[in-house]
Amino acid sequence: MITLRQIRYALALEQTLHFGKAAELCAISQSALSTGLAEMEKQLGFPIFERDNKRVLVTPLGREVLDKARRIKLEVEDLERLAEAYRTPLSTPLTIGIIPTIAPYLLPRILPALQAEHPRLELRFAEMQSVRLVELVRAGELDAGILALPFDVAGLLTFPFWRENFFWVTHADDALGRAKRIRAEQIDVSRLMLLEEGHCLKEQALAVCHLTDVKTQNLSATGLPTLVQLVAGRMGSTLVPEMAVASLVDTNPALRKVALAEPGPHREIAFVVRPSYPGMRSIEALKSLLAKELKR
């Protein structure tokens, strides 16, 4: 019978393609890993891996086995965590993905409250872009993710906890910066700077302003702080979500923010979770706590 231990050995070797590194990942000796995999392949009747002195390759049939093995491992881990997760919400460690346009502005606001109310909670955050975050939540590599909607999260459950608008940010010398509100058609698109491709914030900002021709933008950046500094340097203007305004804009006298006249909310912040995730009560508890803190 193929065991869960053998499945974990095989997945570790697939990940590393190196027997020594896979053994280290599994906290066993290299010989034990080799023996376990050889027994697994013997029971299957065909090799999962090709081996020589220089490299390890996955065979075509091995690829199918590993795809099924990954699903089996995920289901077993969900089963193992089920009883513990349902005992008490937020009683088990959580690893949560969070996108870069939210992490620096949300975490400082909510971590003190989390630590005060749940001092023993082991909470780990991993910062990454939305596409990768959704992939890892679906694969079970993350317990949950925090991202901005709208975004394609097909197959996942969403738990929104915050809604916000975008502000147009320009240099303090810009006459339009004195307005209380600005319409999208008033913005000089040729000087509008947005995040580089791959950031959902860019697509959301373009959608809010009803813009489709992104070729007219002369500069882009990997992070909001860089964009804001470029605006302060008179390189153009940008759009900043409400959550980031206090730390990025309000503290810089060279900048002005103007509310967009386009109807909001312009984006929604939410947890995304697999429907089968056993710790759903913990995510619901986190959602409630975050919503309460953000309203203060």
Protein Blocks (a to p, Z undefined) as FASTA:
>chain_A
ZZfklmmmmmmmmmnopaklmmmmnopafklmmmmmmmmmmmnopafbdcdfkbccddfk
lmmmmmmmmmmmmmmmmmmmmmmmmmpghkaccdddddfklmmmmmmmmmmmmmmmmmmb
ccddddddfklmmmmmmnopafbdcddddddfehiacddfbdcdddddddfklmklmpmb
dcfklpcfklcccddehiaklmmmmmmnopablmlpcbdcfbfklmmmmmmnonaccddd
fklmmmmmmmpmkbccdddfbdcdfbdcdddddfklmklmmmmmmmmmmmmmmmZZ
